[in-house]
Amino acid sequence: MFTESDATNRLPKAIAAGESYSQSQFRHRRRTEIADVNHSNVERLIQDCDVVIDGTGQFWPRVLN
């Protein structure tokens, strides 16, 4: 999902993953959004989604939120 050039260019993981996905063989509608997910916005962020990808790079931030 990510390349060395993504890291070199400091491309956010969500954007890099979205671009990688759009270049794949899959031709589905996608929405890429960078957001801090919390109890007040999670339902809005995932409504109408079939797949949600967590781009958190480390385990602890997911546990602590």
PDB file of N, CA, C and O in Angstrom:
ATOM      1  N   MET A   1       0.808  -1.191   0.000  1.00  0.00           N
ATOM      2  CA  MET A   1       0.000   0.000   0.000  1.00  0.00           C
ATOM      3  C   MET A   1       0.853   1.256   0.000  1.00  0.00           C
ATOM      4  O   MET A   1       0.389   2.320  -0.409  1.00  0.00           O
ATOM      5  N   PHE A   2       2.091   1.146   0.452  1.00  0.00           N
ATOM      6  CA  PHE A   2       2.951   2.317   0.541  1.00  0.00           C
ATOM      7  C   PHE A   2       4.275   2.005  -0.145  1.00  0.00           C
ATOM      8  O   PHE A   2       4.729   0.860  -0.157  1.00  0.00           O
ATOM      9  N   THR A   3       4.882   3.030  -0.710  1.00  0.00           N
ATOM     10  CA  THR A   3       6.174   2.858  -1.370  1.00  0.00           C
ATOM     11  C   THR A   3       7.213   3.739  -0.675  1.00  0.00           C
ATOM     12  O   THR A   3       6.880   4.590   0.150  1.00  0.00           O
ATOM     13  N   GLU A   4       8.466   3.516  -1.027  1.00  0.00           N
ATOM     14  CA  GLU A   4       9.524   4.361  -0.465  1.00  0.00           C
ATOM     15  C   GLU A   4       9.325   5.809  -0.876  1.00  0.00           C
ATOM     16  O   GLU A   4       9.592   6.719  -0.091  1.00  0.00           O
ATOM     17  N   SER A   5       8.857   6.032  -2.107  1.00  0.00           N
ATOM     18  CA  SER A   5       8.649   7.416  -2.537  1.00  0.00           C
ATOM     19  C   SER A   5       7.532   8.086  -1.738  1.00  0.00           C
ATOM     20  O   SER A   5       7.570   9.297  -1.521  1.00  0.00           O
ATOM     21  N   ASP A   6       6.543   7.316  -1.300  1.00  0.00           N
ATOM     22  CA  ASP A   6       5.505   7.878  -0.438  1.00  0.00           C
ATOM     23  C   ASP A   6       6.126   8.415   0.843  1.00  0.00           C
ATOM     24  O   ASP A   6       5.793   9.509   1.297  1.00  0.00           O
ATOM     25  N   ALA A   7       7.036   7.629   1.422  1.00  0.00           N
ATOM     26  CA  ALA A   7       7.709   8.043   2.659  1.00  0.00           C
ATOM     27  C   ALA A   7       8.636   9.232   2.399  1.00  0.00           C
ATOM     28  O   ALA A   7       8.667  10.183   3.180  1.00  0.00           O
ATOM     29  N   THR A   8       9.377   9.175   1.313  1.00  0.00           N
ATOM     30  CA  THR A   8      10.279  10.269   0.969  1.00  0.00           C
ATOM     31  C   THR A   8       9.520  11.571   0.777  1.00  0.00           C
ATOM     32  O   THR A   8       9.977  12.638   1.187  1.00  0.00           O
ATOM     33  N   ASN A   9       8.353  11.471   0.147  1.00  0.00           N
ATOM     34  CA  ASN A   9       7.526  12.658  -0.110  1.00  0.00           C
ATOM     35  C   ASN A   9       6.624  13.019   1.067  1.00  0.00           C
ATOM     36  O   ASN A   9       5.834  13.961   0.996  1.00  0.00           O
ATOM     37  N   ARG A  10       6.757  12.251   2.152  1.00  0.00           N
ATOM     38  CA  ARG A  10       5.951  12.480   3.368  1.00  0.00           C
ATOM     39  C   ARG A  10       4.459  12.515   3.062  1.00  0.00           C
ATOM     40  O   ARG A  10       3.713  13.324   3.613  1.00  0.00           O
ATOM     41  N   LEU A  11       4.047  11.631   2.180  1.00  0.00           N
ATOM     42  CA  LEU A  11       2.646  11.520   1.817  1.00  0.00           C
ATOM     43  C   LEU A  11       1.896  10.854   2.962  1.00  0.00           C
ATOM     44  O   LEU A  11       2.322   9.802   3.437  1.00  0.00           O
ATOM     45  N   PRO A  12       0.786  11.439   3.420  1.00  0.00           N
ATOM     46  CA  PRO A  12       0.017  10.775   4.481  1.00  0.00           C
ATOM     47  C   PRO A  12      -0.395   9.371   4.058  1.00  0.00           C
ATOM     48  O   PRO A  12      -0.713   9.133   2.893  1.00  0.00           O
ATOM     49  N   LYS A  13      -0.388   8.448   5.008  1.00  0.00           N
ATOM     50  CA  LYS A  13      -0.697   7.050   4.690  1.00  0.00           C
ATOM     51  C   LYS A  13      -2.071   6.893   4.044  1.00  0.00           C
ATOM     52  O   LYS A  13      -2.240   6.081   3.134  1.00  0.00           O
ATOM     53  N   ALA A  14      -3.036   7.653   4.501  1.00  0.00           N
ATOM     54  CA  ALA A  14      -4.385   7.544   3.938  1.00  0.00           C
ATOM     55  C   ALA A  14      -4.385   7.912   2.454  1.00  0.00           C
ATOM     56  O   ALA A  14      -5.055   7.260   1.653  1.00  0.00           O
ATOM     57  N   ILE A  15      -3.650   8.937   2.093  1.00  0.00           N
ATOM     58  CA  ILE A  15      -3.578   9.366   0.695  1.00  0.00           C
ATOM     59  C   ILE A  15      -2.819   8.330  -0.132  1.00  0.00           C
ATOM     60  O   ILE A  15      -3.261   7.961  -1.220  1.00  0.00           O
ATOM     61  N   ALA A  16      -1.685   7.862   0.376  1.00  0.00           N
ATOM     62  CA  ALA A  16      -0.893   6.855  -0.343  1.00  0.00           C
ATOM     63  C   ALA A  16      -1.698   5.583  -0.557  1.00  0.00           C
ATOM     64  O   ALA A  16      -1.675   5.009  -1.646  1.00  0.00           O
ATOM     65  N   ALA A  17      -2.408   5.142   0.468  1.00  0.00           N
ATOM     66  CA  ALA A  17      -3.222   3.927   0.344  1.00  0.00           C
ATOM     67  C   ALA A  17      -4.341   4.134  -0.668  1.00  0.00           C
ATOM     68  O   ALA A  17      -4.624   3.247  -1.474  1.00  0.00           O
ATOM     69  N   GLY A  18      -4.977   5.298  -0.629  1.00  0.00           N
ATOM     70  CA  GLY A  18      -6.043   5.589  -1.594  1.00  0.00           C
ATOM     71  C   GLY A  18      -5.533   5.589  -3.022  1.00  0.00           C
ATOM     72  O   GLY A  18      -6.192   5.064  -3.919  1.00  0.00           O
ATOM     73  N   GLU A  19      -4.364   6.174  -3.239  1.00  0.00           N
ATOM     74  CA  GLU A  19      -3.778   6.180  -4.584  1.00  0.00           C
ATOM     75  C   GLU A  19      -3.393   4.776  -5.012  1.00  0.00           C
ATOM     76  O   GLU A  19      -3.608   4.397  -6.164  1.00  0.00           O
ATOM     77  N   SER A  20      -2.827   4.001  -4.099  1.00  0.00           N
ATOM     78  CA  SER A  20      -2.467   2.623  -4.402  1.00  0.00           C
ATOM     79  C   SER A  20      -3.703   1.814  -4.775  1.00  0.00           C
ATOM     80  O   SER A  20      -3.684   1.039  -5.732  1.00  0.00           O
ATOM     81  N   TYR A  21      -4.763   1.999  -4.023  1.00  0.00           N
ATOM     82  CA  TYR A  21      -6.017   1.292  -4.274  1.00  0.00           C
ATOM     83  C   TYR A  21      -6.589   1.685  -5.634  1.00  0.00           C
ATOM     84  O   TYR A  21      -7.087   0.831  -6.366  1.00  0.00           O
ATOM     85  N   SER A  22      -6.521   2.972  -5.975  1.00  0.00           N
ATOM     86  CA  SER A  22      -7.094   3.420  -7.246  1.00  0.00           C
ATOM     87  C   SER A  22      -6.308   2.900  -8.441  1.00  0.00           C
ATOM     88  O   SER A  22      -6.846   2.812  -9.545  1.00  0.00           O
ATOM     89  N   GLN A  23      -5.035   2.553  -8.231  1.00  0.00           N
ATOM     90  CA  GLN A  23      -4.221   2.012  -9.319  1.00  0.00           C
ATOM     91  C   GLN A  23      -4.324   0.495  -9.420  1.00  0.00           C
ATOM     92  O   GLN A  23      -3.754  -0.107 -10.330  1.00  0.00           O
ATOM     93  N   SER A  24      -5.041  -0.120  -8.499  1.00  0.00           N
ATOM     94  CA  SER A  24      -5.172  -1.571  -8.503  1.00  0.00           C
ATOM     95  C   SER A  24      -6.241  -1.996  -9.495  1.00  0.00           C
ATOM     96  O   SER A  24      -6.831  -1.166 -10.189  1.00  0.00           O
ATOM     97  N   GLN A  25      -6.477  -3.271  -9.551  1.00  0.00           N
ATOM     98  CA  GLN A  25      -7.466  -3.809 -10.478  1.00  0.00           C
ATOM     99  C   GLN A  25      -8.900  -3.551 -10.018  1.00  0.00           C
ATOM    100  O   GLN A  25      -9.842  -3.716 -10.793  1.00  0.00           O
ATOM    101  N   PHE A  26      -9.062  -3.154  -8.780  1.00  0.00           N
ATOM    102  CA  PHE A  26     -10.390  -2.932  -8.233  1.00  0.00           C
ATOM    103  C   PHE A  26     -10.930  -1.594  -8.707  1.00  0.00           C
ATOM    104  O   PHE A  26     -10.237  -0.579  -8.637  1.00  0.00           O
ATOM    105  N   ARG A  27     -12.133  -1.593  -9.175  1.00  0.00           N
ATOM    106  CA  ARG A  27     -12.746  -0.368  -9.682  1.00  0.00           C
ATOM    107  C   ARG A  27     -14.004  -0.060  -8.882  1.00  0.00           C
ATOM    108  O   ARG A  27     -15.119  -0.117  -9.400  1.00  0.00           O
ATOM    109  N   HIS A  28     -13.806   0.261  -7.633  1.00  0.00           N
ATOM    110  CA  HIS A  28     -14.921   0.604  -6.764  1.00  0.00           C
ATOM    111  C   HIS A  28     -14.771   2.049  -6.331  1.00  0.00           C
ATOM    112  O   HIS A  28     -13.681   2.620  -6.369  1.00  0.00           O
ATOM    113  N   ARG A  29     -15.851   2.608  -5.931  1.00  0.00           N
ATOM    114  CA  ARG A  29     -15.844   3.980  -5.424  1.00  0.00           C
ATOM    115  C   ARG A  29     -15.094   4.000  -4.098  1.00  0.00           C
ATOM    116  O   ARG A  29     -15.256   3.100  -3.274  1.00  0.00           O
ATOM    117  N   ARG A  30     -14.279   5.020  -3.894  1.00  0.00           N
ATOM    118  CA  ARG A  30     -13.537   5.123  -2.643  1.00  0.00           C
ATOM    119  C   ARG A  30     -13.589   6.556  -2.152  1.00  0.00           C
ATOM    120  O   ARG A  30     -13.762   7.498  -2.925  1.00  0.00           O
ATOM    121  N   ARG A  31     -13.435   6.693  -0.855  1.00  0.00           N
ATOM    122  CA  ARG A  31     -13.333   8.015  -0.244  1.00  0.00           C
ATOM    123  C   ARG A  31     -12.161   7.962   0.722  1.00  0.00           C
ATOM    124  O   ARG A  31     -12.117   7.116   1.616  1.00  0.00           O
ATOM    125  N   THR A  32     -11.236   8.851   0.540  1.00  0.00           N
ATOM    126  CA  THR A  32     -10.084   8.925   1.424  1.00  0.00           C
ATOM    127  C   THR A  32     -10.254  10.149   2.309  1.00  0.00           C
ATOM    128  O   THR A  32     -10.483  11.253   1.816  1.00  0.00           O
ATOM    129  N   GLU A  33     -10.142   9.953   3.604  1.00  0.00           N
ATOM    130  CA  GLU A  33     -10.298  11.061   4.540  1.00  0.00           C
ATOM    131  C   GLU A  33      -9.299  10.902   5.674  1.00  0.00           C
ATOM    132  O   GLU A  33      -9.141   9.816   6.231  1.00  0.00           O
ATOM    133  N   ILE A  34      -8.637  11.980   6.003  1.00  0.00           N
ATOM    134  CA  ILE A  34      -7.722  11.991   7.137  1.00  0.00           C
ATOM    135  C   ILE A  34      -8.466  12.647   8.289  1.00  0.00           C
ATOM    136  O   ILE A  34      -8.876  13.804   8.196  1.00  0.00           O
ATOM    137  N   ALA A  35      -8.635  11.908   9.369  1.00  0.00           N
ATOM    138  CA  ALA A  35      -9.402  12.432  10.502  1.00  0.00           C
ATOM    139  C   ALA A  35      -8.997  11.720  11.783  1.00  0.00           C
ATOM    140  O   ALA A  35      -8.553  10.572  11.766  1.00  0.00           O
ATOM    141  N   ASP A  36      -9.159  12.417  12.873  1.00  0.00           N
ATOM    142  CA  ASP A  36      -9.035  11.791  14.187  1.00  0.00           C
ATOM    143  C   ASP A  36     -10.396  11.211  14.518  1.00  0.00           C
ATOM    144  O   ASP A  36     -11.357  11.949  14.738  1.00  0.00           O
ATOM    145  N   VAL A  37     -10.479   9.897  14.553  1.00  0.00           N
ATOM    146  CA  VAL A  37     -11.757   9.229  14.793  1.00  0.00           C
ATOM    147  C   VAL A  37     -12.041   9.213  16.288  1.00  0.00           C
ATOM    148  O   VAL A  37     -11.173   8.883  17.096  1.00  0.00           O
ATOM    149  N   ASN A  38     -13.271   9.575  16.643  1.00  0.00           N
ATOM    150  CA  ASN A  38     -13.679   9.536  18.039  1.00  0.00           C
ATOM    151  C   ASN A  38     -15.186   9.272  18.108  1.00  0.00           C
ATOM    152  O   ASN A  38     -15.844   9.125  17.078  1.00  0.00           O
ATOM    153  N   HIS A  39     -15.712   9.213  19.299  1.00  0.00           N
ATOM    154  CA  HIS A  39     -17.126   8.862  19.479  1.00  0.00           C
ATOM    155  C   HIS A  39     -18.073   9.863  18.827  1.00  0.00           C
ATOM    156  O   HIS A  39     -19.213   9.513  18.521  1.00  0.00           O
ATOM    157  N   SER A  40     -17.632  11.087  18.611  1.00  0.00           N
ATOM    158  CA  SER A  40     -18.543  12.083  18.042  1.00  0.00           C
ATOM    159  C   SER A  40     -18.575  12.101  16.522  1.00  0.00           C
ATOM    160  O   SER A  40     -19.484  12.694  15.940  1.00  0.00           O
ATOM    161  N   ASN A  41     -17.593  11.458  15.852  1.00  0.00           N
ATOM    162  CA  ASN A  41     -17.595  11.499  14.389  1.00  0.00           C
ATOM    163  C   ASN A  41     -17.527  10.135  13.707  1.00  0.00           C
ATOM    164  O   ASN A  41     -17.603  10.057  12.481  1.00  0.00           O
ATOM    165  N   VAL A  42     -17.386   9.073  14.472  1.00  0.00           N
ATOM    166  CA  VAL A  42     -17.170   7.759  13.861  1.00  0.00           C
ATOM    167  C   VAL A  42     -18.355   7.323  12.990  1.00  0.00           C
ATOM    168  O   VAL A  42     -18.152   6.764  11.912  1.00  0.00           O
ATOM    169  N   GLU A  43     -19.554   7.565  13.433  1.00  0.00           N
ATOM    170  CA  GLU A  43     -20.712   7.134  12.636  1.00  0.00           C
ATOM    171  C   GLU A  43     -20.785   7.876  11.308  1.00  0.00           C
ATOM    172  O   GLU A  43     -21.098   7.272  10.282  1.00  0.00           O
ATOM    173  N   ARG A  44     -20.504   9.167  11.313  1.00  0.00           N
ATOM    174  CA  ARG A  44     -20.513   9.937  10.065  1.00  0.00           C
ATOM    175  C   ARG A  44     -19.424   9.426   9.114  1.00  0.00           C
ATOM    176  O   ARG A  44     -19.642   9.313   7.908  1.00  0.00           O
ATOM    177  N   LEU A  45     -18.254   9.121   9.677  1.00  0.00           N
ATOM    178  CA  LEU A  45     -17.136   8.701   8.843  1.00  0.00           C
ATOM    179  C   LEU A  45     -17.371   7.356   8.159  1.00  0.00           C
ATOM    180  O   LEU A  45     -16.919   7.149   7.033  1.00  0.00           O
ATOM    181  N   ILE A  46     -18.067   6.448   8.824  1.00  0.00           N
ATOM    182  CA  ILE A  46     -18.213   5.103   8.250  1.00  0.00           C
ATOM    183  C   ILE A  46     -19.570   4.848   7.609  1.00  0.00           C
ATOM    184  O   ILE A  46     -19.793   3.772   7.055  1.00  0.00           O
ATOM    185  N   GLN A  47     -20.490   5.825   7.675  1.00  0.00           N
ATOM    186  CA  GLN A  47     -21.796   5.566   7.069  1.00  0.00           C
ATOM    187  C   GLN A  47     -21.620   5.301   5.580  1.00  0.00           C
ATOM    188  O   GLN A  47     -20.802   5.943   4.921  1.00  0.00           O
ATOM    189  N   ASP A  48     -22.373   4.375   5.067  1.00  0.00           N
ATOM    190  CA  ASP A  48     -22.354   3.976   3.657  1.00  0.00           C
ATOM    191  C   ASP A  48     -21.047   3.312   3.223  1.00  0.00           C
ATOM    192  O   ASP A  48     -20.807   3.169   2.024  1.00  0.00           O
ATOM    193  N   CYS A  49     -20.204   2.905   4.161  1.00  0.00           N
ATOM    194  CA  CYS A  49     -18.947   2.233   3.813  1.00  0.00           C
ATOM    195  C   CYS A  49     -19.100   0.726   3.984  1.00  0.00           C
ATOM    196  O   CYS A  49     -19.725   0.253   4.934  1.00  0.00           O
ATOM    197  N   ASP A  50     -18.524  -0.010   3.054  1.00  0.00           N
ATOM    198  CA  ASP A  50     -18.464  -1.458   3.176  1.00  0.00           C
ATOM    199  C   ASP A  50     -17.143  -1.894   3.802  1.00  0.00           C
ATOM    200  O   ASP A  50     -17.074  -2.925   4.471  1.00  0.00           O
ATOM    201  N   VAL A  51     -16.092  -1.099   3.579  1.00  0.00           N
ATOM    202  CA  VAL A  51     -14.768  -1.415   4.093  1.00  0.00           C
ATOM    203  C   VAL A  51     -14.174  -0.143   4.690  1.00  0.00           C
ATOM    204  O   VAL A  51     -14.249   0.931   4.094  1.00  0.00           O
ATOM    205  N   VAL A  52     -13.583  -0.280   5.874  1.00  0.00           N
ATOM    206  CA  VAL A  52     -12.897   0.832   6.521  1.00  0.00           C
ATOM    207  C   VAL A  52     -11.485   0.350   6.840  1.00  0.00           C
ATOM    208  O   VAL A  52     -11.305  -0.717   7.427  1.00  0.00           O
ATOM    209  N   ILE A  53     -10.483   1.144   6.450  1.00  0.00           N
ATOM    210  CA  ILE A  53      -9.092   0.772   6.705  1.00  0.00           C
ATOM    211  C   ILE A  53      -8.522   1.717   7.745  1.00  0.00           C
ATOM    212  O   ILE A  53      -8.556   2.937   7.583  1.00  0.00           O
ATOM    213  N   ASP A  54      -8.001   1.138   8.812  1.00  0.00           N
ATOM    214  CA  ASP A  54      -7.367   1.909   9.873  1.00  0.00           C
ATOM    215  C   ASP A  54      -5.916   2.137   9.487  1.00  0.00           C
ATOM    216  O   ASP A  54      -5.158   1.179   9.331  1.00  0.00           O
ATOM    217  N   GLY A  55      -5.526   3.378   9.333  1.00  0.00           N
ATOM    218  CA  GLY A  55      -4.164   3.695   8.922  1.00  0.00           C
ATOM    219  C   GLY A  55      -3.239   4.055  10.063  1.00  0.00           C
ATOM    220  O   GLY A  55      -2.142   4.565   9.836  1.00  0.00           O
ATOM    221  N   THR A  56      -3.669   3.792  11.300  1.00  0.00           N
ATOM    222  CA  THR A  56      -2.815   4.084  12.442  1.00  0.00           C
ATOM    223  C   THR A  56      -1.569   3.225  12.359  1.00  0.00           C
ATOM    224  O   THR A  56      -1.662   2.007  12.205  1.00  0.00           O
ATOM    225  N   GLY A  57      -0.416   3.842  12.459  1.00  0.00           N
ATOM    226  CA  GLY A  57       0.827   3.117  12.285  1.00  0.00           C
ATOM    227  C   GLY A  57       1.251   2.290  13.476  1.00  0.00           C
ATOM    228  O   GLY A  57       2.031   1.351  13.319  1.00  0.00           O
ATOM    229  N   GLN A  58       0.770   2.605  14.648  1.00  0.00           N
ATOM    230  CA  GLN A  58       1.207   1.921  15.845  1.00  0.00           C
ATOM    231  C   GLN A  58      -0.011   1.374  16.600  1.00  0.00           C
ATOM    232  O   GLN A  58      -1.121   1.892  16.480  1.00  0.00           O
ATOM    233  N   PHE A  59       0.226   0.332  17.368  1.00  0.00           N
ATOM    234  CA  PHE A  59      -0.861  -0.299  18.120  1.00  0.00           C
ATOM    235  C   PHE A  59      -1.369   0.584  19.231  1.00  0.00           C
ATOM    236  O   PHE A  59      -2.582   0.715  19.395  1.00  0.00           O
ATOM    237  N   TRP A  60      -0.472   1.208  20.018  1.00  0.00           N
ATOM    238  CA  TRP A  60      -0.891   1.943  21.213  1.00  0.00           C
ATOM    239  C   TRP A  60      -1.831   3.103  20.946  1.00  0.00           C
ATOM    240  O   TRP A  60      -2.756   3.288  21.738  1.00  0.00           O
ATOM    241  N   PRO A  61      -1.673   3.904  19.894  1.00  0.00           N
ATOM    242  CA  PRO A  61      -2.640   4.984  19.680  1.00  0.00           C
ATOM    243  C   PRO A  61      -4.063   4.462  19.490  1.00  0.00           C
ATOM    244  O   PRO A  61      -5.016   5.136  19.883  1.00  0.00           O
ATOM    245  N   ARG A  62      -4.228   3.286  18.900  1.00  0.00           N
ATOM    246  CA  ARG A  62      -5.566   2.723  18.720  1.00  0.00           C
ATOM    247  C   ARG A  62      -6.147   2.299  20.063  1.00  0.00           C
ATOM    248  O   ARG A  62      -7.342   2.471  20.302  1.00  0.00           O
ATOM    249  N   VAL A  63      -5.319   1.750  20.936  1.00  0.00           N
ATOM    250  CA  VAL A  63      -5.786   1.268  22.228  1.00  0.00           C
ATOM    251  C   VAL A  63      -6.143   2.429  23.150  1.00  0.00           C
ATOM    252  O   VAL A  63      -7.125   2.365  23.889  1.00  0.00           O
ATOM    253  N   LEU A  64      -5.353   3.472  23.102  1.00  0.00           N
ATOM    254  CA  LEU A  64      -5.523   4.579  24.023  1.00  0.00           C
ATOM    255  C   LEU A  64      -6.659   5.522  23.641  1.00  0.00           C
ATOM    256  O   LEU A  64      -7.111   6.298  24.483  1.00  0.00           O
ATOM    257  N   ASN A  65      -7.126   5.478  22.417  1.00  0.00           N
ATOM    258  CA  ASN A  65      -8.197   6.388  21.997  1.00  0.00           C
ATOM    259  C   ASN A  65      -9.547   5.862  22.321  1.00  0.00           C
ATOM    260  O   ASN A  65     -10.550   6.514  22.029  1.00  0.00           O
TER     261      ASN A  65
END
